[in-house]
Amino acid sequence: MPEEWIRLEQDVIPEGQFIVTSLIQNADGTKVVLDDEKNVVEISFDGIPSLVRSATEGIRMRTWSEVQLKYNNKSFFHNWFFYQVQDSKLSKWAIEESCNFYEEEQLKHYCIVTSEEVIDILASFKPIVKVSKL
């Protein structure tokens, strides 16, 4: 099945041109902080996700282009950054790479896409999203 990109936290996160200002992974978990000069959004995972991958947008141009073509929308990532990817190629790779230690239902693929970078997170638990004004 092809990947499905679903916008997340539409009731909490404001639209805008956000950039990642911090990516922290330590014993407490993983936190991504973004801002758009008006709002700060913290996306936290209480615990250690199975995989965290950060890349510049140039490295992920094929994925970016494929998603825009799939949804016939060149502005698909404009003003929005947080997605869950269902039937994810990355999740399938992780399951194979782990010798099937994980099952597909266990790993949820979350993706943060800004104009500067793409962060993929595979986790078995939901993120916690907090928004505050600057």
C-alpha positions as CSV (number, residue, x, y, z in Angstrom):
1,M,0.0,0.0,0.0
2,P,1.2,3.5,-0.7
3,E,2.0,5.8,2.2
4,E,-0.7,8.1,3.6
5,W,0.3,11.4,5.1
6,I,-2.2,12.6,7.7
7,R,-2.1,16.1,9.4
8,L,-1.9,15.9,13.2
9,E,-3.0,18.1,16.1
10,Q,-5.1,20.4,13.9
11,D,-7.0,21.7,16.9
12,V,-3.9,22.6,18.9
13,I,-1.2,23.6,16.5
14,P,-1.6,26.9,14.7
15,E,-0.8,27.1,11.0
16,G,2.4,28.9,10.1
17,Q,5.9,28.8,8.7
18,F,7.6,27.0,11.6
19,I,11.3,26.1,11.9
20,V,13.0,23.6,14.3
21,T,14.9,25.5,17.0
22,S,15.7,22.4,19.1
23,L,15.9,18.7,18.9
24,I,16.8,17.0,22.2
25,Q,17.0,13.3,22.9
26,N,18.1,12.1,26.3
27,A,17.2,9.7,29.1
28,D,13.9,11.6,29.6
29,G,12.7,11.1,26.0
30,T,12.7,13.2,22.8
31,K,11.6,16.8,22.3
32,V,11.3,18.8,19.2
33,V,10.8,22.6,19.6
34,L,9.6,24.7,16.7
35,D,8.6,28.4,16.4
36,D,7.2,30.8,13.8
37,E,8.1,34.0,15.6
38,K,4.6,34.1,17.1
39,N,4.1,30.6,18.7
40,V,6.3,27.9,20.1
41,V,5.3,24.3,19.7
42,E,6.9,21.5,21.7
43,I,6.4,17.9,20.6
44,S,7.6,15.5,23.3
45,F,7.8,11.8,23.5
46,D,8.0,10.5,27.1
47,G,10.4,7.7,26.6
48,I,12.9,6.8,23.9
49,P,11.4,6.4,20.4
50,S,12.7,3.5,18.4
51,L,14.1,5.7,15.7
52,V,14.8,9.4,15.3
53,R,16.1,10.7,11.9
54,S,16.8,14.3,11.1
55,A,17.8,15.5,7.6
56,T,18.0,18.7,5.7
57,E,15.1,19.2,3.2
58,G,17.5,18.8,0.3
59,I,18.2,15.1,1.3
60,R,14.4,14.4,1.4
61,M,13.4,16.1,-1.9
62,R,12.2,12.8,-3.4
63,T,9.8,12.1,-0.5
64,W,8.7,15.8,-0.5
65,S,8.0,15.6,-4.3
66,E,6.3,12.2,-4.1
67,V,3.9,13.4,-1.5
68,Q,3.1,16.6,-3.4
69,L,2.4,14.5,-6.5
70,K,0.3,11.9,-4.7
71,Y,-2.0,14.6,-3.3
72,N,-1.8,16.7,-6.4
73,N,-0.8,19.7,-4.2
74,K,2.4,21.6,-4.5
75,S,1.5,23.4,-1.3
76,F,0.9,20.2,0.7
77,F,3.6,21.1,3.3
78,H,2.9,24.9,3.3
79,N,1.9,26.3,6.7
80,W,1.8,22.8,8.3
81,F,4.5,20.6,9.6
82,F,3.2,17.7,11.7
83,Y,2.1,14.4,10.1
84,Q,1.6,10.8,10.8
85,V,2.6,8.5,7.9
86,Q,0.6,5.3,7.6
87,D,1.9,2.3,5.6
88,S,5.3,4.0,6.0
89,K,8.4,2.8,4.1
90,L,10.5,3.7,7.1
91,S,8.4,1.6,9.4
92,K,8.6,-1.3,7.1
93,W,12.4,-0.9,6.9
94,A,12.6,-0.7,10.7
95,I,10.6,-3.9,11.1
96,E,12.8,-5.7,8.6
97,E,16.0,-4.3,10.0
98,S,15.0,-5.4,13.5
99,C,14.4,-9.0,12.3
100,N,10.7,-8.5,13.0
101,F,11.3,-7.6,16.7
102,Y,8.6,-5.0,16.1
103,E,5.2,-5.4,14.6
104,E,3.7,-2.7,12.3
105,E,1.0,-1.8,14.8
106,Q,3.7,-1.0,17.4
107,L,5.6,1.6,15.4
108,K,3.8,4.8,14.5
109,H,5.7,7.0,12.0
110,Y,5.5,10.7,12.9
111,C,7.1,13.3,10.6
112,I,7.9,16.9,11.1
113,V,8.4,18.8,7.8
114,T,9.7,22.4,7.7
115,S,11.3,24.4,4.9
116,E,14.7,23.5,6.3
117,E,14.5,19.9,7.6
118,V,12.5,16.7,7.9
119,I,12.5,14.8,11.2
120,D,11.1,11.2,11.2
121,I,10.2,9.6,14.5
122,L,9.1,6.0,15.0
123,A,7.5,5.5,18.4
124,S,5.1,3.0,20.0
125,F,3.5,5.9,22.0
126,K,1.8,9.1,21.1
127,P,3.5,12.5,21.2
128,I,2.5,15.2,23.7
129,V,2.0,18.6,22.0
130,K,2.2,21.9,23.8
131,V,1.7,25.4,22.2
132,S,2.6,28.7,23.8
133,K,2.8,32.3,22.5
134,L,6.1,34.1,22.2
